[in-house]
Amino acid sequence: MLVNIAMLSSLVNDGQDAWAWSLQAMQTSRERRDTLTAALTKNSGTAVLADDSTATTAGTQTVTPASFEKHPPAKITPPKITAETLDQPLALAAYLSAIVHSEKPSEMAETEQALQDVRLWNPRFSTAAAGKLTPLGIQCRKAHGTLHVIVLAGVAPEWVSESCEPTSAALLIADQILSAQSKYKLPPTLFSIKIARPQSRDQGRAELTPGAAVAGSGIGSERRQLGFSTIVDLREVADASYQAGRDKAIADAVVRRVVKKGTVVAAKAMSSDSLDWKADLAMTAIGVAWEALEKADTRSWSTLPSAIRIAAEELPSGEYSLDLWTRPLSERYPVHAQPVKVRIEDGRNTCVLLTMPADRITGAILLGGADRNIIPAP
């Protein structure tokens, strides 16, 4: 997400760093794709052939008879990988990379690869009907360009502390092991393990949805409404991150607790000759207090949105009026509306970036790409 925010920042400014950030994003996507492919190949041990047959991936040398030369073997295709929820930020990185590369005819291969990555990392995302993606840059028809409306909606979930009671049994075993190696008894485990988890959705807050409509001479008298699609849901990503790392977080907390207990035992053992019952009690109390200070690491990126939604539309070159609004899902009429003037250029991408953390558009609405402007939001 840091690369995504950096690329967005460059796109709505001079755009000079966006190309470099896009290369880093595509490299990360390639490495993740190779990792998933390697894991799938290792688990299956086979590679899928074009004729639905299979062949082992073990390195064996084969000799093709002369009579078979007219019928070459089936082409081996790479295994089909499935993206995980944690990979959603890569979909946004790929989409922004496609915006960057789609304005140069010499980088059509990079554009197509980026669009394929968008479909891979978030198959549910689409900016047009029938699950398709709107043409970008020079993919558009002659004398057309693309308008991208990017909404940073909501606020990323905070991480809160969670008590893991099952870990107490593991700590009790650790107590018994340590106590068996020393003549001093450790105090029983009084505090359960603390780890961090993302806060659940606020049921009392109405979920908001962005809306946009564009009007201009290029599309006649009609007012064309744009459809938004979520490319990254950071609440889903946070939940997936929590589930994937929960066992590791518990294990780390257990290790920290055992180390603290072991430190108390070692301190008692080193001063065993001069340690009376008062000093032993004091050191035991210090050990208990030390354990009580154990807290979950609840640090999080509170400035990130909870979701990033994108709407895209291919439009003829010219000036347009873009109306932006927000409204609760249960309401029919907008809560807050904001008009914006945008310019579409031939074969170019115009990006409109706005933040919607609550029930209205806040901060400045930033325009980048073919049209660069800053519109203050009321």
N, C-alpha and C positions, 0 to 999 in steps of 0.2 A: 504494500500500500504506500510506502514511502516513495518508491519509484513512480507510482501512479500519480501521487500528489505533485511530485516534482515535474512530471511530464505535463500535467494539467496547467501548472503554474507557468511553464514555458510556452504552452500553446496560446494562452491568453495574454502573453507579453510579446516579446520580440520573436519567440519561436526558435532562437538559435541553438538552444540546448536540447530541444525536443528530439532531434534526430539522434543525438548521442544517448539520451535516456531510452529511446525506442530500441536501440541496439542492445542495451543492457537488458531491457525487458524481454526481447526476443531470445537472447542467450539464456536467461533464466527459464523461459518457457521450453526451450530446446532441452536443457538439462533435466527439467522435470519430466518431460516426455520420454527421454531416454531412460530415466530411472524407473518409470512405470513400465516401460517396455521390457527392461531387463528383469524386473521382478516378475512380470507375467510369463516371460519365456523361461525363467528359472523354475517357477512353480509348475508350469505345464510340461516343460521338457520337449515340446513339439512346436513346430511352426505350421501355420495354416497355408495350404496351397490354393492356387486359383481354382482348381477343379474340386474343391471341398475335401480332398484327401489330406493326409497328414504325413509329415516326414520328421524323423528325429533330428534334433539339433546337435547331436554329438558329432564331433569332427571326424568323419569317416571318409576315406577316399574311395570313389567309385569309378568304374571304367564303362563308358558308353559303347555298346556294340555298334559296328558300322551300319547294321541294318536299321538302327534306331535314329540315325542322324537326320532323317527326314521328319521325324516326329520328336522335336525337342521336349525335354521334361517340362512339367508345369512350372510356372513362375511362382516362386515363394514370395508371399506378401507378408509384411510385418504384422504381428498380432494386434488385434483390435483392443485398445486400452480404454478404460472408463475413468473419467475424471472424478475426483472426490470433492466434497463440499469445500474443503480447505483450499481448493484450486481456483475458486471463484475470482480472487483478485487478479489472477493471471488472465482471465477473460477481459477484464477492463484494460490491463496493460496491452493485450493484443489489439483491442479495439482502438486505443489511442495510437498504437504503432501503425495501424492501418490508415488512420487519418494522416499521420505524418508522411508515410511513404506513397499514398495514393495520388499525390499531386505531381509526381515525377514519372514520366513514361519509362525511364530506365529502371524503375524500382517496382515494376508490376509483379515480379516474382515475390518480392518481400511483402507486398500488399496482400497477395493471394494467400501466402503462408500465414500472415497475421489473421486474416479472416477465417482460415481453417482452424487456427488456434482458438478463436472466439467460440466457434461451434464445438470445439473439443472441451474447453474448460467450463463452459456453461451452455449446454444444449438448449436450455429453456429460453435463452435470450434471443429476441428477434426485434427488428425495427420496422418490419413490414408484414403484410398478410402472408399466410401460409408458412410461417416460420422462417421467412427469408430475411436477409439483411439488405438495407437500402444501399444502392450504389454509392461509392465514395469517390470524390475527386474526379480524375479523368475516366473513371468507370461510368460516369454519368453520360447522358446524351449530349450532343453538341449544343453549346450555349446554355448549359445547365450546370449547377453546382449543388452542393449538399449542405443543408442546415442541420446542425447537431445541437440539441438542447440537453444539457447535462445537469442533473439536479442532485445535489448533496442533501439528502432528506434525513431528518431525524438526528438523533444523537447516539453514538456508539454505546453499547451496554457497559455499565460499570461492573467491575469484578468485586465480589463480596466474599467474605470468609465462610467456609463450610467445615463442619465437624465431621470427621470420618471415624465413626465408632468401631468398625471392624479392625482398624489398625491397632486399637488398644490391645487386642489379643496378641498381636505380633510384639508389641512393646512389653507385655507381661512375660513372654518367652525370653526377650532380651534381658529383662530384669533378672530372671532366674539364672540365665547363663552368667551374667556379670556377678551376681551374688554368690554363685557356686565357686567362683575363682577368688573370692575374698572373704575374710572373716567378718566384714562389715556388711550389714543388710541395707539394701537400697530401699527407699520409700516406695510404696505402691504407686502405680501410674494414676495420677489425679487428673490429668488433662488429656483429652483426646487430640488426635492429630488435626491440624488446621491447614486446609489448602484453599486456593481461590477458585471460584467458579463465576461465570457470567450471570448477572442479575436477570431474572425472568422478566418478560415483557410486562409493562405497566398496563394492567387491564382497565384501569380507570381513565386512561388517556385515549381519546379517539384517534384512530390511525388516519393519517392524512395522505392524500394522493395529489400529485401535481397534475396540472392541465395546461395545454398550450394550443393556440390556434393562430394560423398565419393567413394574412390577406394581402393582396397586392395585384397590380395590373398584369403580372405574369401569369396568374391563374384565374384571371377574369374577376367577376363579381363575387365569386364564392369565398367563403371563409372556411379554410381547410383546417380541421382539427387534427392534432398530432397525437399518436398513441405512445405511451411510455411503457418501457419494459425494464425490469430490474436486472442489472448485469452483475451486481455484487450485493448480497445481503449479509452485512457484517454481523448480524445477530446469529444467523445460521453458521457463519464462519467461526464465531466465538464459541458457539455450542459444540461444533465439530472439533475445535481445538481443545476444548475442555475434555471431551470424551476421549480424544486421542492421547492426551497427556496426563490423564487422571492417575493412572497407575504409577507413572514416573514421578508425579508430584507427591503421591503418598509415600513412595519408596524414599524419595529425598528427605521428606519430613521424618520418617522413621530413622534414617541414618543420622540426621541431626540430633534427634532425641537420644539415640544410643551413644553418640559421641559425647553429648553433655553428661549423661549418666556415667560414662566411662571416665570422663575427666574428674568427676567427683570421687569415684573409686580410686583413681590413681593418686589424687591429692591426699586422700585418707591413708593410702598405703605408704606414701613417701614420708608421712609424719606419724607413723604408727607408734613409734617409741614414746613420743611426747604428747600423744593425743589422749586427752581425758574425755569423759562423757559429755562435758559442756562443749568442748571444741567439736566433738563428733556431731552433737546436735546442731551446733551452729552451721557446720559445713553441710549437713543434711538440709537445713532450712534454706541455705543459699542455693543448693542444687534444685530444690523445689521451686524457689522463686525464679531461678534461671529458666526452668522449663515453662513457668507460667508466662514468661515474656515471649515465648514462641508465637509468632503470628504468621498468617498467610500473606503472601506477596500479592496484594490487590492492585498494584500499579497497572494502569491501562491508558490507552490513547483516548482521552476524553474529548479531544478536539475532532475526532473522526466522526463521520455520519453513521447512521445505522444502516443505510442503504444508498446505493447510487443507481439512479434511474436515467435512462437515455431515450430520447425520441429523435428520429432522423427523418428528413424529407428531402427528396430530390426536387429542386425548383428551378425554373428558368432564371437566367441572370436578370438582376434588377433590384429595386428597393422594395422592402416589405415591412408590414407592421405585424409584429409578433406580440400577441397577448398571452401573458403568463398568469396563472392563478393557482390557488390551493383550496382544497375543500375536504372535509371529512368524508369517509366512504359512505356514511349513512345520510349525508346531506346532498341536496340537489344543486344548490346554488353556491358559487364561490365564496370563500371567506375573505380572500385577499386577491386583488388583481393588479397587474403591472403591465403597461404597454411598453414595448421596446421596438425601436427602428433598427432593422438589419439590412445588410447589403449582400447579395449573392453574386459571385463572380464565376465565370466560365471555368470549369474544371478545378474549382477550389472548394475548400471546406470552411464553413463559417461556424464557429463554436460559441454557444451561449452557455455560460456557467453561472448557476445561482445556488444559494444555500437556503434550505427550508428546515431549520431545526425544530420549529414548533408549528404554530398555526398560520404563519405568514412568511413571505420572502423577506430575508434580512440581509443587511450588508449591501454591497454593491453587486450589480449584475455585470459580469465581465464578458466581453466579446473578444474573440481571438480568431486567428486564421486569416481568412480573406478580409474580414471586417474587424477592426480593432477599436474598441471604445469601452468606456466605463460609465454605466448608468446607475446613479444612486437610487437605492430602494427607499420608499418613504417609511 
